Amino acid sequence: MLASSSPRRQLLLRSLGIDFIVAVADIDETALAGECPVAMARRLATAKAEAVSALCPDSCVLAADTIVVLNGRVLGKPRDRNDAVQMLQSLAGRVHEVYTAVALIGKGATRVEVEGSEVWLRAYGAEEIAAYVASGDPLDKAGAYAVQSRDFRPVARVGGCYANVMGLPLALVVELLATVGIAPRYSVPTVCHKYFGRCCLDAPGCS
């Protein structure tokens, strides 16, 4: 089961040739006082998986939580359009980090891992921000942008896993699913080259 309503996560998991049922986890995603970004992502991914697992105890449950971090500050989903504008202004022309925690509950165990990527956004202007925010696309996304946006195209470069920035690091997911005996029909490099034209596993030293 996939504990996520995100169409991007569903697309990525389906692209691996893995069959799944969607079950949305309703949890409080408020940050805790003094909580570091990675710990927050791990906690929320685990909470989502546990919430769905409690309803479907005999199923393997996969959940994820993605956060955007700029200078140590977590940028969640914007509260409104003004908040989206402010986030996009703060990110323009700068590098930030994206972390996705992936939690898997199955075969009597809970496994949680985190993938991190660096993202450089281009120096887009105020008119571009206004048009993008008016489209409504940023309002349900951490950091108020979609790496895969074909109209806004905010990203200049990604260091690390591109799929991670979309919300589901595929190599990490495959690694976790292998622990419960689930294998994809299609390989990670095949999927990444098809959708992104690149794969972080191609880099020297990656496996």
C-alpha positions as CSV (number, residue, x, y, z in Angstrom):
1,M,0.0,0.0,0.0
2,L,1.1,3.6,-0.7
3,A,0.3,6.0,2.1
4,S,0.2,9.1,-0.1
5,S,-2.3,11.0,-2.1
6,S,0.5,12.6,-4.2
7,P,0.0,12.0,-7.9
8,R,3.8,12.4,-8.4
9,R,4.6,9.6,-5.9
10,Q,2.0,7.4,-7.4
11,L,3.4,8.0,-10.9
12,L,6.9,7.2,-9.8
13,L,6.0,4.0,-8.0
14,R,3.8,2.9,-10.8
15,S,6.6,3.5,-13.3
16,L,8.6,0.8,-11.6
17,G,5.9,-1.7,-12.5
18,I,4.8,-2.1,-8.9
19,D,1.1,-2.7,-8.1
20,F,-0.3,-0.9,-5.1
21,I,-3.4,0.5,-3.4
22,V,-3.5,4.1,-2.2
23,A,-4.5,4.8,1.4
24,V,-4.1,8.4,2.5
25,A,-2.7,9.0,6.0
26,D,-4.3,11.8,7.9
27,I,-1.7,13.1,10.4
28,D,-0.6,16.3,12.0
29,E,2.5,17.6,10.0
30,T,3.4,20.4,12.4
31,A,7.1,20.6,13.2
32,L,8.2,20.0,16.7
33,A,10.1,22.6,18.7
34,G,13.8,22.3,18.0
35,E,13.3,19.5,15.5
36,C,16.0,19.3,12.8
37,P,14.7,18.9,9.2
38,V,15.9,15.3,8.6
39,A,14.4,14.2,11.9
40,M,11.2,15.8,11.0
41,A,11.0,14.0,7.6
42,R,11.7,10.7,9.3
43,R,9.1,11.2,12.0
44,L,6.4,12.2,9.5
45,A,7.1,9.4,7.0
46,T,7.0,6.9,9.9
47,A,3.7,8.4,11.2
48,K,2.1,8.2,7.8
49,A,3.1,4.5,7.5
50,E,2.0,3.7,11.0
51,A,-1.4,5.4,10.5
52,V,-2.2,3.3,7.4
53,S,-0.7,0.1,8.9
54,A,-3.0,0.4,11.9
55,L,-5.9,0.2,9.5
56,C,-4.4,-2.5,7.3
57,P,-2.1,-4.5,9.6
58,D,-1.6,-7.4,7.1
59,S,-0.3,-5.2,4.3
60,C,3.1,-3.8,3.5
61,V,2.8,0.0,3.7
62,L,5.1,2.5,2.0
63,A,5.1,6.2,3.0
64,A,7.2,9.2,2.3
65,D,7.7,12.8,3.4
66,T,9.6,15.4,1.4
67,I,10.9,18.7,2.8
68,V,12.7,21.6,1.3
69,V,15.4,23.2,3.4
70,L,16.9,26.6,2.8
71,N,19.8,27.7,5.1
72,G,18.5,25.2,7.8
73,R,14.9,26.5,7.5
74,V,12.1,24.1,6.4
75,L,9.9,25.4,3.6
76,G,6.7,23.4,3.7
77,K,3.6,23.7,1.5
78,P,2.6,27.4,1.2
79,R,-0.3,28.6,3.3
80,D,-1.6,30.7,0.5
81,R,-0.5,32.5,-2.7
82,N,1.3,35.2,-0.8
83,D,3.3,32.6,1.1
84,A,4.1,30.9,-2.2
85,V,5.4,34.1,-3.7
86,Q,7.7,34.7,-0.7
87,M,9.0,31.1,-0.8
88,L,9.8,31.4,-4.5
89,Q,11.5,34.8,-4.0
90,S,13.7,33.4,-1.3
91,L,14.7,30.4,-3.4
92,A,15.4,32.2,-6.7
93,G,19.0,31.9,-7.9
94,R,20.0,29.9,-4.8
95,V,20.9,26.4,-3.8
96,H,18.9,24.5,-1.2
97,E,18.4,20.9,0.0
98,V,15.6,18.5,-0.5
99,Y,15.2,15.5,1.8
100,T,12.7,12.6,1.4
101,A,12.3,10.1,4.2
102,V,10.8,6.8,3.1
103,A,9.2,4.5,5.6
104,L,8.2,0.9,5.0
105,I,6.3,-1.3,7.4
106,G,6.1,-5.0,6.5
107,K,7.0,-8.4,7.8
108,G,6.9,-7.2,11.4
109,A,9.5,-4.5,11.0
110,T,9.6,-0.7,10.3
111,R,12.4,0.6,8.1
112,V,13.1,4.3,7.5
113,E,15.8,5.8,5.3
114,V,16.4,9.4,4.0
115,E,17.7,10.6,0.7
116,G,19.1,14.1,0.2
117,S,19.6,16.1,-3.0
118,E,20.9,19.6,-3.7
119,V,18.9,21.8,-6.0
120,W,19.9,25.0,-7.7
121,L,17.1,27.2,-8.9
122,R,17.5,29.7,-11.7
123,A,17.2,33.4,-11.2
124,Y,13.6,33.8,-12.3
125,G,11.8,37.1,-12.0
126,A,8.7,38.6,-10.3
127,E,6.5,38.3,-13.4
128,E,7.4,34.6,-13.8
129,I,6.6,34.0,-10.1
130,A,3.3,35.8,-10.4
131,A,2.2,33.7,-13.4
132,Y,3.3,30.5,-11.8
133,V,1.5,31.2,-8.5
134,A,-1.6,32.2,-10.5
135,S,-1.6,28.8,-12.1
136,G,-2.1,27.2,-8.7
137,D,0.6,24.6,-9.2
138,P,2.8,25.7,-6.3
139,L,0.1,25.5,-3.6
140,D,0.4,21.8,-2.8
141,K,4.1,21.5,-3.0
142,A,6.9,21.8,-0.4
143,G,8.9,24.9,-1.3
144,A,6.2,26.1,-3.6
145,Y,7.6,24.6,-6.8
146,A,7.6,21.4,-8.9
147,V,10.9,20.3,-10.3
148,Q,9.1,18.8,-13.3
149,S,7.1,22.0,-14.2
150,R,7.2,22.4,-17.9
151,D,6.0,25.9,-18.0
152,F,7.9,27.5,-15.1
153,R,11.0,25.3,-15.3
154,P,12.5,26.6,-12.0
155,V,15.4,24.2,-11.7
156,A,18.8,24.9,-13.1
157,R,20.6,21.9,-11.7
158,V,20.0,18.9,-9.4
159,G,22.8,17.3,-7.5
160,G,21.9,13.7,-6.6
161,C,18.6,11.9,-7.1
162,Y,16.1,13.8,-9.4
163,A,13.2,11.5,-8.4
164,N,13.9,12.4,-4.8
165,V,13.1,16.1,-5.5
166,M,9.8,14.9,-7.0
167,G,9.1,13.1,-3.7
168,L,10.1,9.5,-4.1
169,P,13.8,8.4,-4.4
170,L,13.4,5.3,-6.6
171,A,16.7,3.6,-5.8
172,L,16.0,3.9,-2.1
173,V,12.4,2.6,-2.5
174,V,13.6,-0.4,-4.4
175,E,16.2,-1.1,-1.8
176,L,13.6,-1.0,1.0
177,L,11.0,-3.1,-0.9
178,A,13.6,-5.8,-1.5
179,T,13.7,-6.4,2.3
180,V,10.1,-7.6,2.1
181,G,10.5,-9.5,-1.1
182,I,9.0,-7.0,-3.5
183,A,10.9,-6.4,-6.8
184,P,10.1,-3.9,-9.5
185,R,9.4,-5.0,-13.1
186,Y,11.5,-2.2,-14.4
187,S,14.9,-1.1,-13.3
188,V,15.6,2.3,-11.7
189,P,18.0,3.5,-14.5
190,T,15.4,2.5,-17.2
191,V,12.7,4.5,-15.4
192,C,14.9,7.5,-14.7
193,H,16.2,7.8,-18.2
194,K,12.7,7.5,-19.6
195,Y,11.2,10.2,-17.4
196,F,14.2,12.4,-16.6
197,G,16.9,11.7,-19.2
198,R,19.4,11.0,-16.4
199,C,20.0,8.7,-13.5
200,C,22.1,9.3,-10.4
201,L,23.1,5.6,-10.5
202,D,25.1,6.4,-13.6
203,A,27.6,8.5,-11.6
204,P,30.9,7.0,-10.7
205,G,30.9,5.3,-7.3
206,C,27.1,4.9,-7.2
207,S,25.4,1.6,-6.9
